[in-house]
Amino acid sequence: MAVLVVGGAGYIGSHAARALRRSGYEVILYDNLSTGYQRLAQGFELVIGDIADEAKLRPALARADAVMHFAAHAYVGESVQNPRKYFRNNVEAALSLLNDTLDAGIRRFVFSSTCAVYGVPGKIPITEETPREPVNPYGASKLFFEHALEAYSRAYGLRSARLRYFNAAGADESGEIGELHDPETHLIPLALAAAAPGSAQLQVFGADYPTPDGTCVRDYIHVNDLADAHVRALQHLETGGDSLALNLGTGRGHSVLEVIQAAEAATGCPVRRVMGPRRPGDPPVLVADVAQSQKILGWQATRTLTEIVSSAWVWMQKGSSRSA
């Protein structure tokens, strides 16, 4: 069975591609390299193209039996400043991909969604029944595409898995691939970078939240655990399973200060930091209820925060010095 991994030269897509290959799938990567990297696609067939480029996309889809879609813009702050960019790619271009997928006769579609579709939830942990009320254009664009998949499922028999990530982190244990973002906005790589002598300080946003140590609490999930869940979701669709929406997290939260302590343990160096005010709209706690993903997919995250941070540190040392 062949899977077209759209956005496969990006952070999560490249890890999913390797998980698919380990499970015996034929894998074709499709990426415009606007935020992806050739080095993350090494060892795979890579078709370079945009998801809105039907002339380039259709021949790739003709060779596939299923699609995994990771090709979204994903910076919350940028989405507020430039919503046009987000709705053009995450909605307009993504709908073009969806229609081309349908026209190619493909009826299995795994979508990289986000916990940002929930906005600021009223209850923790967050279940799949939590109202979807995004508070930024990024979350709204992802929710729009979820609605499209739901409608296509009812109208055309397209079966989809809509996977709502919490905080993806870490790197492949081989050190060959990992997180590459420009700019980097994720806490773990920023904390590790701040442990280097002469580096910029880590900016901590808020120390007065109603949490045990006053800093935000988030659910960090290793990217390889996340990738394994995508394979399980595809297998669910392959065996006739219904369309579904699932949270992907660990079910356990860690504070910013806990992440900093893990970074200090991994590097053996203090993380230089400065405490600042809260960012508007940042909830104190975001943690997934993962009962449904465990029940339906038989999946659960296995890697700890220590393992997540350690793998990211190995990647930064071994991988980030290479040219992209």
C-alpha positions as CSV (number, residue, x, y, z in Angstrom):
1,M,0.0,0.0,0.0
2,A,1.4,3.4,-1.0
3,V,0.9,6.5,1.2
4,L,1.5,10.1,-0.1
5,V,2.9,12.1,2.8
6,V,2.1,15.7,2.1
7,G,4.5,17.9,3.9
8,G,6.8,14.9,4.3
9,A,10.0,17.0,4.4
10,G,8.8,18.8,7.6
11,Y,9.2,18.0,11.2
12,I,6.3,15.7,12.0
13,G,5.8,14.5,8.4
14,S,9.4,13.2,8.1
15,H,9.0,11.2,11.3
16,A,5.7,9.8,10.2
17,A,7.3,8.7,6.9
18,R,9.8,6.6,8.8
19,A,7.2,5.1,11.0
20,L,5.2,4.2,7.8
21,R,8.2,2.6,6.2
22,R,9.0,0.6,9.3
23,S,5.4,-0.8,9.1
24,G,5.9,-1.9,5.5
25,Y,4.2,0.9,3.6
26,E,5.5,2.4,0.4
27,V,6.1,6.1,1.1
28,I,6.1,9.0,-1.3
29,L,6.9,12.5,0.0
30,Y,5.3,15.6,-1.4
31,D,6.6,19.0,-0.2
32,N,7.2,22.5,-1.6
33,L,10.1,23.0,0.8
34,S,8.8,26.3,2.0
35,T,9.3,25.1,5.6
36,G,10.5,21.6,4.9
37,Y,14.1,20.5,4.3
38,Q,15.7,18.1,1.8
39,R,17.8,16.6,4.6
40,L,14.7,15.4,6.4
41,A,13.5,13.6,3.2
42,Q,16.8,11.7,2.6
43,G,16.2,8.1,1.7
44,F,12.7,8.7,0.3
45,E,11.3,9.7,-3.0
46,L,10.5,13.4,-2.8
47,V,8.1,15.2,-5.2
48,I,8.7,18.9,-4.9
49,G,5.4,20.8,-5.4
50,D,2.7,22.9,-3.8
51,I,-0.5,21.3,-2.7
52,A,-2.4,23.8,-4.9
53,D,-0.4,22.7,-8.0
54,E,-2.8,20.2,-9.5
55,A,-0.5,19.4,-12.4
56,K,2.3,18.3,-10.0
57,L,0.0,16.8,-7.4
58,R,-2.3,14.6,-9.5
59,P,0.4,12.2,-10.9
60,A,1.6,11.6,-7.3
61,L,-1.9,11.0,-6.1
62,A,-2.4,8.5,-8.9
63,R,0.2,6.3,-7.3
64,A,-1.2,6.5,-3.8
65,D,-3.8,4.5,-1.8
66,A,-3.9,7.0,1.1
67,V,-2.9,10.5,2.0
68,M,-1.4,11.9,5.2
69,H,-1.6,15.7,5.2
70,F,1.0,17.7,7.2
71,A,1.4,20.7,4.9
72,A,0.1,23.5,7.0
73,H,1.4,26.8,8.3
74,A,1.6,26.5,12.0
75,Y,2.7,29.6,13.9
76,V,-0.1,31.0,16.1
77,G,1.4,34.5,16.4
78,E,2.0,34.8,12.6
79,S,-1.6,33.6,12.0
80,V,-2.9,36.6,14.0
81,Q,-0.6,39.0,12.1
82,N,-1.2,37.5,8.6
83,P,-4.4,35.5,8.6
84,R,-4.6,35.7,4.8
85,K,-1.5,33.5,4.5
86,Y,-3.1,30.9,6.8
87,F,-6.5,30.8,5.2
88,R,-4.9,30.6,1.7
89,N,-2.7,27.6,2.6
90,N,-4.5,25.8,5.4
91,V,-8.0,26.2,3.9
92,E,-8.0,27.2,0.2
93,A,-5.0,25.1,-0.9
94,A,-5.9,22.3,1.5
95,L,-9.3,22.1,-0.1
96,S,-7.7,21.8,-3.5
97,L,-5.6,18.8,-2.1
98,L,-8.8,17.3,-0.7
99,N,-10.7,17.6,-4.0
100,D,-7.8,16.1,-5.9
101,T,-7.6,13.3,-3.4
102,L,-11.2,12.5,-3.9
103,D,-10.9,12.7,-7.7
104,A,-8.1,10.2,-7.6
105,G,-10.4,7.7,-6.0
106,I,-8.6,7.8,-2.6
107,R,-10.9,7.3,0.4
108,R,-8.4,7.2,3.3
109,F,-7.1,10.5,4.6
110,V,-5.1,11.2,7.8
111,F,-5.1,14.8,8.9
112,S,-2.6,16.7,11.1
113,S,-4.9,18.7,13.3
114,T,-4.3,20.5,16.6
115,C,-5.5,21.1,20.1
116,A,-5.8,24.7,19.0
117,V,-9.2,23.9,17.6
118,Y,-10.4,23.8,21.3
119,G,-9.3,27.4,22.1
120,V,-9.4,28.0,25.8
121,P,-11.2,25.0,27.3
122,G,-13.4,25.2,30.3
123,K,-12.3,21.8,31.7
124,I,-9.0,19.9,32.0
125,P,-8.2,17.3,30.8
126,I,-9.5,18.0,27.3
127,T,-11.7,15.4,25.8
128,E,-12.8,15.1,22.1
129,E,-16.2,16.3,23.2
130,T,-14.8,19.6,24.3
131,P,-16.4,22.4,22.3
132,R,-14.2,23.5,19.4
133,E,-13.9,27.3,19.8
134,P,-10.5,28.4,18.4
135,V,-9.2,31.8,19.5
136,N,-6.7,32.4,16.6
137,P,-6.7,32.1,12.8
138,Y,-4.4,29.1,13.0
139,G,-6.9,27.1,15.1
140,A,-9.8,28.4,13.0
141,S,-8.1,27.2,9.7
142,K,-7.6,23.7,11.1
143,L,-11.1,23.6,12.4
144,F,-12.4,24.6,8.9
145,F,-10.6,21.7,7.4
146,E,-11.9,19.3,10.0
147,H,-15.4,20.4,9.1
148,A,-14.6,19.8,5.4
149,L,-13.4,16.2,6.2
150,E,-16.6,15.6,8.2
151,A,-18.8,16.8,5.3
152,Y,-16.8,14.8,2.7
153,S,-17.2,11.7,4.9
154,R,-21.0,12.0,4.9
155,A,-21.3,13.0,1.2
156,Y,-18.6,11.0,-0.5
157,G,-17.5,8.2,1.8
158,L,-14.1,9.6,2.4
159,R,-12.9,8.2,5.7
160,S,-10.6,10.4,7.7
161,A,-8.7,10.5,10.9
162,R,-8.4,14.0,12.4
163,L,-5.6,13.8,14.9
164,R,-5.4,16.7,17.4
165,Y,-1.9,17.1,18.6
166,F,-0.8,18.6,21.8
167,N,2.8,19.7,22.1
168,A,4.9,17.7,19.7
169,A,8.6,17.6,20.8
170,G,11.8,15.6,20.6
171,A,13.6,14.0,17.8
172,D,14.2,10.5,16.3
173,E,16.5,8.6,18.6
174,S,18.9,8.0,15.7
175,G,19.7,11.7,15.7
176,E,19.3,11.7,11.9
177,I,16.1,13.9,11.9
178,G,14.5,16.3,14.3
179,E,13.0,19.7,14.8
180,L,14.0,22.3,12.2
181,H,12.0,25.5,12.4
182,D,12.9,29.1,11.3
183,P,12.0,30.9,13.5
184,E,12.1,28.4,16.3
185,T,9.2,29.1,18.8
186,H,9.0,25.8,20.7
187,L,10.0,25.7,24.3
188,I,12.2,22.6,24.4
189,P,14.7,23.6,21.6
190,L,14.7,27.2,22.9
191,A,15.5,26.0,26.4
192,L,18.3,23.7,25.2
193,A,19.7,26.5,23.1
194,A,19.7,28.8,26.1
195,A,22.0,26.4,27.9
196,A,24.8,27.1,25.5
197,P,27.4,29.7,26.7
198,G,26.8,33.1,25.2
199,S,23.4,32.2,23.8
200,A,20.2,34.3,24.0
201,Q,18.2,33.9,27.2
202,L,15.0,31.9,27.3
203,Q,12.0,34.2,27.6
204,V,9.5,32.7,30.1
205,F,6.0,34.1,29.7
206,G,4.3,34.3,33.0
207,A,5.2,33.1,36.5
208,D,1.9,33.8,38.2
209,Y,-0.4,31.2,36.7
210,P,-2.6,29.1,39.0
211,T,-0.3,26.1,38.6
212,P,2.0,24.5,41.2
213,D,5.1,26.6,40.2
214,G,3.3,29.5,38.6
215,T,4.3,28.7,35.0
216,C,2.2,27.3,32.2
217,V,1.6,23.5,32.0
218,R,1.5,21.7,28.7
219,D,1.2,18.1,27.4
220,Y,4.5,17.3,25.6
221,I,4.4,14.3,23.3
222,H,7.4,12.7,21.6
223,V,7.3,13.1,17.8
224,N,7.9,9.4,17.3
225,D,5.0,8.5,19.6
226,L,2.9,10.9,17.4
227,A,4.2,9.2,14.2
228,D,3.2,5.8,15.5
229,A,-0.3,7.1,16.2
230,H,-0.6,8.1,12.6
231,V,0.3,4.6,11.4
232,R,-2.3,3.2,13.8
233,A,-4.9,5.6,12.5
234,L,-4.2,4.6,8.9
235,Q,-4.5,1.0,9.8
236,H,-7.9,1.7,11.5
237,L,-9.1,3.2,8.2
238,E,-7.6,0.4,6.2
239,T,-9.5,-2.2,8.2
240,G,-12.9,-0.5,7.6
241,G,-12.9,1.7,10.7
242,D,-15.1,4.8,10.7
243,S,-13.9,8.4,10.4
244,L,-12.7,9.7,13.8
245,A,-11.2,12.6,15.7
246,L,-8.7,11.9,18.4
247,N,-6.5,13.7,20.9
248,L,-2.8,12.8,20.7
249,G,-1.0,13.6,23.9
250,T,0.4,11.8,27.0
251,G,-2.4,12.7,29.4
252,R,0.2,14.3,31.7
253,G,1.2,18.0,31.9
254,H,4.6,19.5,32.6
255,S,5.3,23.1,33.5
256,V,7.8,25.4,31.8
257,L,10.1,25.2,34.8
258,E,10.0,21.4,34.7
259,V,11.0,21.5,31.0
260,I,13.8,23.9,32.0
261,Q,15.0,21.5,34.7
262,A,15.0,18.6,32.1
263,A,17.0,20.7,29.7
264,E,19.5,21.5,32.4
265,A,19.8,17.8,33.2
266,A,20.3,16.9,29.6
267,T,22.9,19.5,28.9
268,G,24.6,19.7,32.3
269,C,24.4,23.5,32.0
270,P,22.1,26.1,33.5
271,V,19.4,27.5,31.2
272,R,19.8,31.2,31.1
273,R,16.3,32.7,31.4
274,V,14.3,35.9,32.0
275,M,10.9,35.9,33.5
276,G,8.3,38.1,31.7
277,P,4.6,38.8,31.7
278,R,2.0,36.4,30.5
279,R,1.1,36.3,26.8
280,P,-2.5,37.2,26.1
281,G,-4.6,34.2,25.5
282,D,-2.3,31.6,27.0
283,P,-4.3,29.1,29.1
284,P,-2.7,28.1,32.4
285,V,-3.0,24.3,31.6
286,L,-3.6,22.3,28.4
287,V,-3.6,18.5,28.9
288,A,-5.2,15.9,26.8
289,D,-7.6,13.2,27.8
290,V,-6.2,10.3,25.7
291,A,-8.7,7.6,26.7
292,Q,-10.2,7.5,23.2
293,S,-7.0,7.1,21.3
294,Q,-6.0,4.3,23.7
295,K,-9.4,2.6,23.3
296,I,-9.9,2.9,19.5
297,L,-6.3,2.7,18.3
298,G,-4.7,0.6,21.1
299,W,-2.1,3.4,21.2
300,Q,-0.5,5.4,24.0
301,A,2.6,7.6,24.2
302,T,5.5,5.8,25.9
303,R,8.3,8.3,26.0
304,T,8.9,10.5,29.1
305,L,9.7,14.2,29.3
306,T,13.3,13.2,30.1
307,E,13.5,11.1,26.9
308,I,11.9,13.8,24.8
309,V,14.4,16.4,25.9
310,S,17.3,14.0,25.7
311,S,16.5,13.1,22.1
312,A,16.1,16.8,21.2
313,W,19.5,17.4,22.7
314,V,21.2,14.6,20.7
315,W,19.6,16.0,17.5
316,M,20.8,19.5,18.3
317,Q,24.4,18.2,18.8
318,K,24.5,15.7,16.0
319,G,22.1,17.1,13.4
320,S,21.8,20.9,13.6
321,S,25.4,21.5,12.7
322,R,24.8,20.0,9.2
323,S,23.7,22.1,6.4
324,A,20.0,22.0,5.5
